[in-house]
């Protein structure tokens, strides 16, 4: 029998979509996902044995935050991450009172111009002082190929930065890749957190275990700056992974239950409580 999940645990990355008759998607969007509604996510958290969820505003909703704000109002244990550019909102102040803890940005190699509904790293640099004033941190979807060019700028930001999807490491390049070593150095500063959400980096690999050396290196670099996210509902991945298996995989690669508690409870409490 598997060990019980730590009380008060957090899933630090999930998305909601719909119901679409109440929360229609933005006309200008880069994808059209199936519905993934509040009740389904509550059920998932129950399966995972976790108490708290962090909802990341999807780019497919553009600047319409109604679904995010309504879900946060209905579920006091949940927190939110918005996507905003300079001028999108009159002010960022007051968002903490509504359950928001961060704003998300994108800077990925080979992506060209940012996709519809996203915000860029330059937007982050412009907005960072306002984020700090509002008591928010930044979240960044990037990859290890792009990281070396922006690493110094990340450390210079006046807010903590949470990097999604284990930094988009290249499994073929290995743990000695320059970009991955840059990610580890950012972890070591204590200014950067990383979400242990492995599967998107391994879609062409034979299985999740190809990611073991990368998680182990992150654990050695700074276990106090690691959190876990399911990435539910696993957009545009077929077949979709089982979030419970992803959580079990992460735990199986961690040395002891005290360290699991740091990743699932203590570290996310610092960011999202």
Order of alpha helices (4+ residues) and beta strands (2+ residues): beta-alpha-beta-alpha-beta-beta-alpha-beta-alpha-beta-alpha-beta-alpha-beta-alpha-alpha-alpha
